Amino acid sequence: MLIRKQTGFTCREAKTSGPVIYRTTEPVAVTNVTIANLYALHFDRNPHIYPACLFHIPIALTMKNIGNGQETGELLFEDRINPEQTKPVGLSLSSPILLLREGKRFISITFETEQETNPQTQHRRNLVQLLQNIEKKSAPINWENAKEVLFLKIFSDIFYIEISTATGWIPVEKYVIRQRLISPENWQQGLTLSLELPEEFSSTSSCYEETHQQKSADPVIRLLLNRNAWLYPWSWLKDFLIARISIQVEV
């Protein structure tokens, strides 16, 4: 059901002399979705962490559980009652193609973005100019080389990667990320993540509550944001709108 903009509604529990009317500021789609829990998100910033301090962007994401029935004020502001927790943030991909039992196994995951009207955002320009200033101290560097250095610095440690096996989650230490132009005519871009599971790596498997704290019919690969990255990935991945994900494997 769609509720129109400026639709008014009241709260029967309002302790006022007259009815309090609330109005929707935007059209609202009403469904039968239920809320499992509520969390308050806090983006940590630190003026001493470089280079995030130059752009006033977060260095970590923490959260508080505010859906357990206590007073909202206590849940939000009383750290003794409800301390902040650091939770892994990222993406889980599950597919039967990830069932890889033995041998050298190669996995390639491509993320295609939605169409971009301008491939050079101001945020990217600021980072490139920052690198130019850094590199001038040791050796002159041009704009194109600065962009390559920028890409390596940002993507060399962007993820903490885990894959499900019969014994639990096992980290994947080495991976490579490359940027690719999907469609030159409309600047649609993407990223390709490539990783290798060596012969001694355990067979991948489905997920079970006892060993993985979740269930899945197929193996799962988790791409978690690395808090120790040169630049916390959330600061720019939040604008990375994924249109399609494709997975290729080779054994």
C-alpha positions as CSV (number, residue, x, y, z in Angstrom):
1,M,0.0,0.0,0.0
2,L,1.3,3.5,-0.9
3,I,0.6,6.4,1.5
4,R,0.7,9.7,-0.2
5,K,2.9,12.6,0.8
6,Q,1.4,14.9,3.6
7,T,-0.9,12.2,4.8
8,G,-1.8,12.9,8.5
9,F,-1.9,10.4,11.3
10,T,-2.2,10.5,15.1
11,C,-0.7,8.7,18.0
12,R,-3.3,7.4,20.5
13,E,-0.8,7.5,23.4
14,A,0.0,11.2,23.1
15,K,-0.4,12.9,26.5
16,T,-1.6,16.2,25.2
17,S,-4.8,18.2,25.5
18,G,-5.6,17.7,21.9
19,P,-4.6,15.3,19.1
20,V,-1.1,15.5,17.7
21,I,-1.0,15.1,14.0
22,Y,2.1,13.8,12.2
23,R,2.4,14.1,8.4
24,T,4.5,12.1,6.0
25,T,7.1,14.2,4.2
26,E,7.5,11.7,1.4
27,P,5.3,9.0,-0.1
28,V,5.6,5.8,2.0
29,A,5.2,2.2,0.8
30,V,3.7,0.1,3.6
31,T,4.5,-3.7,3.5
32,N,4.2,-6.6,5.9
33,V,7.9,-6.4,6.7
34,T,8.7,-6.7,10.4
35,I,11.6,-5.2,12.3
36,A,13.9,-7.8,13.8
37,N,16.1,-5.3,15.7
38,L,17.2,-1.6,15.8
39,Y,20.8,-0.3,15.9
40,A,22.2,3.1,16.2
41,L,25.3,3.6,14.0
42,H,28.2,5.8,15.0
43,F,31.0,6.8,12.6
44,D,34.2,7.2,14.5
45,R,36.5,10.0,13.4
46,N,40.0,10.8,14.7
47,P,41.9,14.0,13.9
48,H,45.2,12.1,14.3
49,I,44.6,9.4,11.7
50,Y,46.0,10.2,8.3
51,P,44.8,10.7,5.6
52,A,41.2,10.4,6.9
53,C,41.7,13.5,9.0
54,L,42.2,15.7,5.9
55,F,38.8,14.9,4.6
56,H,36.9,14.4,7.9
57,I,35.8,10.9,7.0
58,P,35.2,7.9,9.3
59,I,37.9,5.5,10.4
60,A,35.6,2.9,11.9
61,L,31.9,2.1,12.2
62,T,30.4,1.1,15.6
63,M,26.9,0.3,16.7
64,K,24.6,0.1,19.6
65,N,21.6,-2.3,20.0
66,I,18.6,-0.1,20.8
67,G,15.9,-2.6,20.2
68,N,15.9,-4.6,23.4
69,G,13.1,-2.7,25.2
70,Q,15.1,-0.4,27.5
71,E,14.7,3.4,27.6
72,T,15.9,4.9,24.4
73,G,18.0,7.6,26.2
74,E,19.8,5.0,28.2
75,L,20.5,2.8,25.2
76,L,21.9,5.7,23.1
77,F,23.9,7.6,25.7
78,E,24.8,5.3,28.7
79,D,27.9,3.4,27.7
80,R,27.9,1.5,30.9
81,I,24.4,0.1,30.2
82,N,24.8,-0.3,26.5
83,P,28.4,-0.1,25.3
84,E,29.2,0.4,21.6
85,Q,30.3,-2.6,19.7
86,T,32.5,-2.9,16.6
87,K,30.8,-5.3,14.1
88,P,32.2,-6.5,10.8
89,V,30.7,-4.7,7.9
90,G,30.8,-6.1,4.4
91,L,29.2,-8.3,1.8
92,S,28.5,-12.1,1.8
93,L,28.2,-13.9,-1.5
94,S,26.7,-17.5,-1.7
95,S,26.7,-19.6,-4.9
96,P,27.0,-23.3,-5.9
97,I,29.8,-22.3,-8.1
98,L,31.9,-21.7,-4.9
99,L,31.9,-25.4,-4.1
100,L,35.6,-26.0,-4.7
101,R,37.0,-29.2,-3.2
102,E,40.6,-29.6,-4.2
103,G,43.5,-28.4,-6.4
104,K,44.5,-24.9,-7.1
105,R,41.3,-22.9,-7.2
106,F,41.0,-19.4,-8.8
107,I,38.0,-17.2,-8.0
108,S,37.2,-14.0,-9.9
109,I,34.4,-11.7,-8.7
110,T,33.4,-8.7,-10.8
111,F,31.3,-5.8,-9.5
112,E,29.6,-3.7,-12.1
113,T,28.5,-0.3,-11.1
114,E,25.5,1.8,-12.1
115,Q,26.0,4.4,-14.8
116,E,28.2,7.3,-13.7
117,T,27.6,10.7,-15.3
118,N,31.1,12.0,-14.2
119,P,33.9,9.5,-13.5
120,Q,36.0,12.0,-11.7
121,T,34.3,13.0,-8.5
122,Q,35.7,15.8,-6.3
123,H,36.5,13.2,-3.6
124,R,38.8,11.3,-6.0
125,R,40.4,14.6,-7.2
126,N,41.2,15.5,-3.6
127,L,42.9,12.2,-3.0
128,V,44.9,12.4,-6.2
129,Q,46.1,15.9,-5.3
130,L,47.0,14.7,-1.9
131,L,49.2,11.9,-3.4
132,Q,50.8,14.4,-5.7
133,N,51.8,16.5,-2.8
134,I,53.1,13.5,-0.9
135,E,55.2,12.2,-3.8
136,K,56.7,15.6,-4.6
137,K,58.7,15.3,-1.4
138,S,60.7,12.4,-2.8
139,A,60.2,12.6,-6.6
140,P,58.0,14.5,-9.0
141,I,54.9,12.6,-10.1
142,N,52.3,13.4,-12.8
143,W,48.5,13.1,-12.6
144,E,48.2,9.7,-14.2
145,N,50.9,8.1,-12.1
146,A,49.4,9.7,-9.0
147,K,46.0,7.9,-9.9
148,E,47.8,4.6,-10.1
149,V,49.5,5.1,-6.7
150,L,46.1,6.1,-5.3
151,F,44.5,3.0,-6.6
152,L,47.2,0.7,-5.1
153,K,47.1,2.5,-1.7
154,I,43.3,2.2,-1.4
155,F,42.8,-1.3,-2.8
156,S,45.8,-3.1,-1.5
157,D,44.2,-3.9,1.8
158,I,40.5,-2.9,1.4
159,F,39.0,-6.3,2.4
160,Y,39.4,-9.0,5.0
161,I,38.2,-12.1,3.1
162,E,36.9,-15.3,4.6
163,I,35.4,-18.4,2.9
164,S,33.3,-21.1,4.5
165,T,34.8,-24.6,5.0
166,A,33.7,-27.7,7.0
167,T,35.7,-26.5,10.0
168,G,34.5,-22.8,9.9
169,W,35.6,-19.6,8.3
170,I,39.2,-19.6,6.9
171,P,40.8,-16.3,5.8
172,V,42.1,-15.7,2.3
173,E,45.4,-13.8,2.7
174,K,46.2,-12.7,-0.8
175,Y,44.0,-11.1,-3.4
176,V,44.2,-8.6,-6.2
177,I,41.7,-5.9,-7.2
178,R,41.7,-4.3,-10.6
179,Q,39.6,-1.5,-12.0
180,R,37.9,-2.1,-15.3
181,L,35.8,0.0,-17.7
182,I,32.7,-2.0,-18.5
183,S,31.2,0.4,-21.0
184,P,33.3,3.3,-22.3
185,E,30.4,5.1,-23.9
186,N,28.6,5.7,-20.6
187,W,31.5,5.6,-18.1
188,Q,30.1,2.5,-16.4
189,Q,33.0,1.1,-14.4
190,G,33.6,-1.9,-12.2
191,L,36.0,-3.7,-10.0
192,T,37.3,-7.3,-10.3
193,L,38.5,-9.2,-7.3
194,S,40.8,-12.1,-8.0
195,L,42.0,-14.6,-5.4
196,E,43.6,-18.1,-5.3
197,L,43.0,-21.0,-3.0
198,P,46.2,-23.1,-2.9
199,E,46.2,-26.9,-3.1
200,E,46.5,-27.2,0.7
201,F,43.5,-25.0,1.3
202,S,40.5,-26.8,2.8
203,S,37.5,-27.7,0.7
204,T,34.8,-25.1,0.7
205,S,31.4,-26.1,2.1
206,S,27.9,-24.8,3.1
207,C,27.4,-22.9,6.3
208,Y,26.1,-24.3,9.5
209,E,25.0,-22.6,12.7
210,E,27.5,-24.6,14.9
211,T,30.6,-23.6,12.9
212,H,29.6,-20.5,10.9
213,Q,26.8,-18.8,13.0
214,Q,24.6,-18.9,9.9
215,K,23.0,-21.3,7.5
216,S,23.4,-21.5,3.8
217,A,22.8,-24.2,1.1
218,D,26.0,-23.2,-0.8
219,P,29.5,-22.0,0.2
220,V,29.8,-18.4,1.2
221,I,32.6,-15.9,0.7
222,R,32.6,-12.9,3.0
223,L,34.2,-9.6,2.0
224,L,34.6,-7.6,5.2
225,L,35.8,-4.0,5.3
226,N,39.3,-3.8,6.7
227,R,39.5,-1.4,9.6
228,N,43.3,-1.2,9.3
229,A,43.2,-0.1,5.6
230,W,45.1,3.0,4.6
231,L,41.7,4.7,4.0
232,Y,38.6,3.1,5.7
233,P,36.7,1.6,2.7
234,W,33.2,2.7,3.9
235,S,34.1,6.3,3.2
236,W,33.9,5.8,-0.6
237,L,32.2,2.4,-1.0
238,K,29.0,3.9,0.3
239,D,28.7,5.6,-3.1
240,F,29.6,2.5,-5.1
241,L,26.2,1.4,-6.5
242,I,26.4,-2.2,-7.6
243,A,24.3,-3.1,-10.6
244,R,25.5,-6.7,-11.1
245,I,27.9,-9.2,-9.6
246,S,29.4,-12.0,-11.6
247,I,31.5,-14.9,-10.2
248,Q,33.9,-17.1,-12.3
249,V,36.0,-20.0,-11.0
250,E,38.7,-22.2,-12.4
251,V,40.3,-25.3,-11.0
